[in-house]
Amino acid sequence: MRTYRISQLAERCGVPATTLRFYEDAGLLPAERTPSGYRIYGEDAVERLSFISSAKLLGLALEEIRDLLDVREEGVCASVRARMLPLIASRIQDTDGRVAELRAFSARLADVHTALSGPAPEGACGPDCGCTTTTAPAAGPVPVTLSPTRPAPGPADEAWRDAPVACTLGGAELGERTEQWRTLVAKTEQREDIEDGVRLSFPPDADLAGQIAALAAAEQDCCAFFDFTLHLTPAALQLDVRAPESAAAMLADLFGVPA
């Protein structure tokens, strides 16, 4: 049976080596080790990666993909389908909700566009000139849920403030995770300070949103003191990152916030 080094598997599947290491850390892609410590993958890793990529395109969370891979190892396709069906049904429901919100937002924008296209009043702007809209609440960002098993945080759900400021990763794993974040943060179009953290704005790209969501979910597993909120709007993709004051240095190191 053919085997691959990590660079060979990355080239074979078109997946960056850093992502393969991340998948290994997340329990998605196990690797054997040579006596000298190099990762070695079998031919089954190619098919496994294909399944992971397909599941990510469906919007499944890392823990869901990991669970599906465990079921898939049993070799019964019917079991995999039975496990996937409710997950896909949940994604359909979530997507339909987001589509409805975006349609409502688009209709509101169309109304404003129509109003602004009419004759402008003489003189300066006023409350009724059409430049300030007050007849309906401004449409907020459409939330992208990191994981359907993790409830959306509310005002009283701020356990991250009291979590120990400690990362469970170490050595090479910590360096790889830092590199993954810096690669994503390099794609930001704008940084904005917010209370307790920073808001990073990215191009509104679905694949990029999936990468950010996956990495944020993994980061919360090892650094519970970070709080992530991912928003998708028609014009931008935004990630809010917050942390306790005692974690300011780590926030700066990963996300470019002055310590």
C-alpha angles and dihedrals in degrees: 000000000000119000131200135210113223093260091050093049090047091054093043094053101028092239120132116249089236089059091050090053090048091051089052091051089049092052095247102109118031119200134198119227130228118226087262092053101256118144116249124192130193128224089265088068089070092058091041091054090049090055092047092050091048092050091049090053087056089056096248118159123242094252090051092050090048090052091049091050090054090052090045090056088066089069097231113122092192090061091052091050092048090053094045098049098073091042092054091044089054091050091051090053092048092047093048089053092051092046090053091050092048092048090051090048091048091050090051091051090050090053091051091047091052092049093049091049092064127085114301119232119250117264128005129349117279139180092279101038094100097243091100115053116208104151095087136023115265111260110251128212119288108245120235107210113224092204132358088217092060114072117232110263117254132195092274095043102086102128089144089075091065098036117114112264095236134115120220092209121089144177115352093002092058091048092050092049091050089051091051092053094046090051090055096040089054087067094060118121095196141010122207129182114236132176109297093355150359140296117221119198119205134179109279096256122150095211091049090049089054092051092049093047092049094048093045091051090051091047092054089055092060101026109039091174091073118088117202128192118180120197130185119200128174089260107031149020113227133190120193114200120189132177139167118276090253089062095054093112093054090046089053093048095052103032106025097250115151108252 
